[in-house]
Amino acid sequence: MKKTFLTLVLFVFASSLFSQSFVSPMGFVENETNKQKVIAYIKKQVKEDYSAIGMDDPSTLRMMENENLDAFKKLTKVSNTTLLKKVIKTYCEIGMCNYSTILMMYIEQNKASKKTLEW
C-alpha cells in the first residue's frame, strides 16, 4: 500500500513538472524545470495545430517548434507587459495560443499604439 501510494505521488509530481499548459513569458524564471514546461507546451501545441491541417510531418513540426521557442524567448524581453497581457488574453481565448502568433500580434499592436491619425 505504501509503495503504491509513493508511486502515485511521484507520478503526479512528475506530470505536474512537465505540464503541457500555457507558460506565460511575463516574469519567466529561466531554470531547467521551467524550460522543460515551455518545450512541452510548444511541442503539444504545434503538434495539435499542424495535425489539424494535415501538416504534421517531422520537418514542419521541428521548424514550427523552433519558431515558437524563438518567439517565446523574445516575448520574455518585451517592455510593454500590459499590452502583452492583453494580446495573450485575446489570442488564447480564440484558440490561437502559440508564441509565434502572440509575438507577431504584440509587435503589430505595439507599433499601432505609437501611431496617431494624421491627415
Stockholm file with secondary structure:
# STOCKHOLM 1.0

chainA/1-119         MKKTFLTLVLFVFASSLFSQSFVSPMGFVENETNKQKVIAYIKKQVKEDYSAIGMDDPSTLRMMENENLDAFKKLTKVSNTTLLKKVIKTYCEIGMCNYSTILMMYIEQNKASKKTLEW
#=GR chainA/1-119 SS CHHHHHHHHHHHHHHHHTCCSCCCSTTCCCSHHHHHHHHHHHHHHHHHHHHHTTCCCHHHHHHHHHHHHHHHHHHTTCSCHHHHHHHHHHHHHTTCCCHHHHHHHHHHHHHHHTCCCCC
#=GC SS_cons         CHHHHHHHHHHHHHHHHTCCSCCCSTTCCCSHHHHHHHHHHHHHHHHHHHHHTTCCCHHHHHHHHHHHHHHHHHHTTCSCHHHHHHHHHHHHHTTCCCHHHHHHHHHHHHHHHTCCCCC
//
